[in-house]
Amino acid sequence: MTTFRISEAAALLGVSSDTVRRWVDSGRLAAERDENGHRRVGGADLAAFARSQIEAGDGSGLSSARNRFRGIVTEVIRDAVMAQVEIAAGSYRVVSLMSRQAADELGLQPGVVAVAVIKSTNVVVEIPDHTRMVNQ
């Protein structure tokens, strides 16, 4: 079974290592100690915890789109008809092309908090090399 160090779990959840330690200490997230005494979080436990955080919802209402990335607008490039909007969502960069009118109506500019809602029939899933090597 795949397990993750506290720092790896924190990176995957987009929080600090201290936050993950507090969740483990309070019993919200299960973890066990390895032979060196370091806490390790099981992959299945981490996935279940992440899902519970997602299911808690953000109060955005009903939608068929499941991919939501809350972040901060870092750049908006406008021309006469279109706008390119870049959002930093944690360590992820999301770029959207939309009409200039839509960007103007939403008041999009650097520093604005926005949610990128993505519904796609074509999603590529990759596995980083180091993940495949963890506790197989």
Helices and strands as residue ranges (DSSP letters): E 3-5, H 6-13, H 17-25, E 32-33, E 39-42, H 43-55, E 67-78, E 82-89, E 92-99, H 100-106, E 113-118, H 129-133
